[in-house]
């Protein structure tokens, strides 16, 4: 319960691992929040990041992603109007999750195998990849001591800085991989568009590959596709 669930905590864990286990600069590869952690590491400890590979990078640790000026410039009015409503909803969820008598039954329901499988099938394009082993690995973790408190702390904790805010401090090469049908971090939303344009706006090496028809977890849906792209890119560093 005392663990500070925030991006900076995971950043420091990765830095410690590279320094004390790997022992030399490494290329960091992450998906979603893992990508965001890689950006944090590269921004904080440039000497240990030989490069970062971002697979459908997240904008924050949870849904309370910070809104930046200009996020929805060029978007319809409906997008701009929904942001303050969404913020109110998130505030209500925060309050509810801090009431254990309410949050505990919710957590017990969410971590059930049927719900976990359904959530994964909504994210994965290749439903066959959502097998019993994957579902049980998540449900098993959710059954450990402290899992409920971790669940609450992650959802109610700070989202952390956006990758756009960290990027000026990132000095290593970047490979960005994105599934065109990602519904978690859609390419046509502000964060996705930022990464699409990053090779044009960043002065250091930045490469972008869009995987047509793929979703948020392309590294699981099509592992060979991602592995080949990462291997070929790393070979050029």
N, C-alpha and C positions, 0 to 999 in steps of 0.2 A: 504493500500500500504506500510505501514511501518512495517508490521509484518515480522519477519525474518523466512521465510519458510525454515526450516532446521530440521534435526532429533533432534538436541539438544533442539529446541523449544518444540517439541512434548514430548520429554523426560521430560522436566521440568513441562509441563502441567500434565503429569501422576503422577509425584512425588508429586506435589501440591495436586492433587485429593486424592491420597492415604493418605497423611499426614492430610489433612484438612477435608475430607469427610469420608473416610473409617476409619481412626483413628487407624489402626493397620496394621502390615505386611500382604500383600495379595499375592495370586498367580495371576500373570498377564498372560492373554491369548490373543494372537494376531495372525492375519493372514497377511502374506506378509509384507508390511511396518509396520503394527501393531506389528508383531513379532520382527522386527528390533527395534522398539521403546521399546519393553519389554527388549531386550538385553541391550539397552542404559540405561534404568532405573536400571536394576540389576547391571550394571557395575558402575554406578555413585552413587547409594544409596542402598547399599546391605542390610541396616537395614530395608527397607520397602518391599523387595521382598522375600516372603516366598518360591517362586518357579516361574518359567516361563514356559509357554507352547507355543512352536513355531510351527505354522501351515504354512508350505511352506514359510519359512523366506526369505525375500528379502535381496539383497546385498547392496542396497543403496536407497536413496529417489527417484531417477530417473534413467534413462538409462546411466548416466555418472558414472557408478559404477567403483570404483578404481580397477585397475589391480594390482594384487600382483605377486611377483616373483614365478614362478613355477605353475601359474594358469593353463597353458595348457601343462605342462609336460606330456608326454605319449599320447597326442592327435596328430592327423594328422597335417601336415604342413599347410593345408588349414585353420585350426582354428587360428594358429599363424599369418598367413598373413592377415586375415580379421580384426584383432584387430586395427592396425593403420588406416585402411580404415574406420572402424566404428567410430573411434575417430574424423576423419576429417568430417564425415557426421554429427556427434553430434555437432561439432563446427559450422558448417553451420546452423544447426537447431537453435542453440542458437542465432546466429546473426539474423536470420529471425524472430524469436519470439520476439525480442526486437524492431522490427519495427512494431508499432501498426497498421498501415494501411494494413499490410500484415497479422499480427497475429490475428486481430479481426475477419475478415471473416473466417479464419481457425477455430477459437474457436466457432463461431456461427454455423459452419457446424458440428463440432465434437459433440457439445452438443445437437444436434437434436435427437429426440426419436428413429428414425430409425437407426442412427449410434450407439447410445448408446446400443440399443438392440442387434445389430449385434456384437458389441465388446464384450458384456457380453456372448453372445451365443458361441463365440470363446473360452471363458475361462471356462464356466460351462460345465460339462459333462452331467448334467441333465437339458436339455433345458426347461423343464416345470417350473424350479425354476426361470427362467427369465420371471417373470410375469409383469403385468402392474404396480403394486405397486413398484417393485424394480426399474424399468425403470424411473418411474415418480419421485421417491425419488432422483435419481441422476440428472435428468434433472431439478428438482426443485432447488436443491442446485446450479446447474450451472446457474440459472437465478437470483440468489441473487446479490445485490450490491457488487461489489468487486470481483465477481467470475472470471472475465477475468484476473484481476491482479494476483489473487491467482494462476490461471492456468499457467500464464507466469512465475511467481516466482518459482513455484514448479518444472517446467520443466527445467528452466535455473539456478536454485540454485545449491548449492554444494550437491553432492550425500552423503557426510558424510563418516565416517570410516566404513569399512567392519566389519561384525560380528566377523570375525576371529581376528581382531585387538582388539576388545572389550572383547573377551572371557576370557583372563587371569584375568580380574578384576571381573568376575562373580563368585560369591561364593555359589549361591543357587542351588538346584536341577533343572534339566531341563528335560522336556518332549518334544521330537521333533516328530511332525506328518507330514507326507508327502504323497501326492498323486503320485502314480507311473507314471501317464500320464500328470503331470504338464508340460506345455509348456512355462510357464513364468520363472520358476526356475527349470529347468529339473534336475532330480536326477543324470543323467550321466554327468553333467557339473561340473566345479570345485567347485562351492558353494554347490551344492547338494552332491557331494562326500565328501566335508568337513564335512557336518552334518551326513552323513551316518557313517563316521568313528569316529565322536566325542565321542561316548560311549567308544571307545577303547583308545582314546588319552587323555581324560580328567580324572583327578583323583577323581573328585566329581561325585555324582550320576547324570547320564545322560542316559535317555531311548529313544529309537527310534522305532517308529511304522510306517511301510509303508502300505498305503491303496491301495491295488491292484485295478487298473482300475479307480482310482479317479484323479481329476485334482487339479488346483490351489486353488479353493474355496470349498474344501471338506466340510467345516463347513456349507455351504449353500446347497451343493449338497446332502450330507448325514449327516444331523445334529445329528441324533441319534447315528451314528457311532462315531462321534467326542465327543459328550457329554458323552457317556458311557466311552470312553477312558480317558477323562479328569477327570470325577468323580472318576473312579477306581484308577487313579494315585494319585489324591489329597488325597484320603482316606488313602494312605500309608505314607503320609508325617508326 
